[in-house]
Amino acid sequence: MKISVTIPSYNEEKSVRLMYERLTRVFAEKLPQYDYEIIFVDDCSPDNTREEIRKLCAEDKRVKGVFNARNFGFNRNVFASLLYGDGDATFMLFGDLQDPPEMLPQFVAEWEKGHKVVVGQKTKSAEPWLMYTLRTLYYNVIGRLADSGQIQHFNGYGLYDRVFINAMRLIDDPNPYLKGLVSEFGMNIKVLQYEQAESMRGKSGFNFMKYYDVAMLGITSYTKILMRIATFLGAGLGIISAFLALFVLISKLMNWNTYPYGTAAILIGVFAIGAVQLFFMGILGEYILSINTRTMRRPLVVVGEKINFEEDKQE
């Protein structure tokens, strides 16, 4: 039997060789009964990541390289990486070595018991406290809003059976949200907890806008309640406004000269309603943007080069 290891990478020149050494040691010492392949998928890194991958590919034919033609972003590269392996199961972890390769035997043990999807869940992380807290808050929010249950503190690190991988190949989405797809389509999921180490990269490649993109992708892909809140809130405000208008009319008719109204109350009402409208217009725009992206039917990624793949030899 064969295990494919896929490694989405970006600016990982410091960790490529160490990742290879730690993985091969795991297979040699703990999983000698399994054949394996290690696939590094580089999303157009500006550093020397590709040179390091090329060196390993030349040294060991079980190491394969996939180089994207340009940077397609975290979500698209991660999902594409999951599909490159042809093993009986695919183990995915990230190139910065935050997620330990040494846990692979534990994932395999659960897979051998019949679990089709075995994922890692962070219980602690070396990332800044504020970021971890905000991430926890986001998972709590989307967990309550989503139509299907979401796995908290899960980034894609895990072992996936070929049956699940084949199901993912049927997904025709140019911007898939892997965390949601695993929760929705995962079969007999097993969650293993672990502590996440500090990134070998030293600094996250994510900025505020990238985190925002990932968060909004999850919200627009797996929640409907925000738009329904807008509908209910609009209806509620309409009913309140109708009763308030009736109250003002009656009060004015009964006290025509002694019932003055200033502009302050009117301005407050206008600004409050305007703020609500703008907020939900923004939410609506996010949903429309998500729909627009998906209806374009663009390819997930464009590969510029592959190394050590069988189809390359046939060509």
Secondary structure by P-SEA (a helix, b strand, c coil): cbbbbbbbcccccccaaaaaaaaaaaaacccccccbbbbbbbcccccaaaaaaaaaaaacccbbbbbbccccccaaaaaaaaacccccbbbbbcccccccccaaaaaaaaaaacccbbbbbbccccccaaaaaaaaaaaaaaaacccccccccccccccccaaaaaaaaacccccccaaaaaaacccbbbbbbbbbcccccccccccaaaaaaaaaaaaaaccaaaaaaaaaaaaaaaaaaaaaaaaaaaaaaaccccccccaaaaaaaaaaaaaaaaaaaaaaaaaaaaaaaaacccccccccccccccccccc
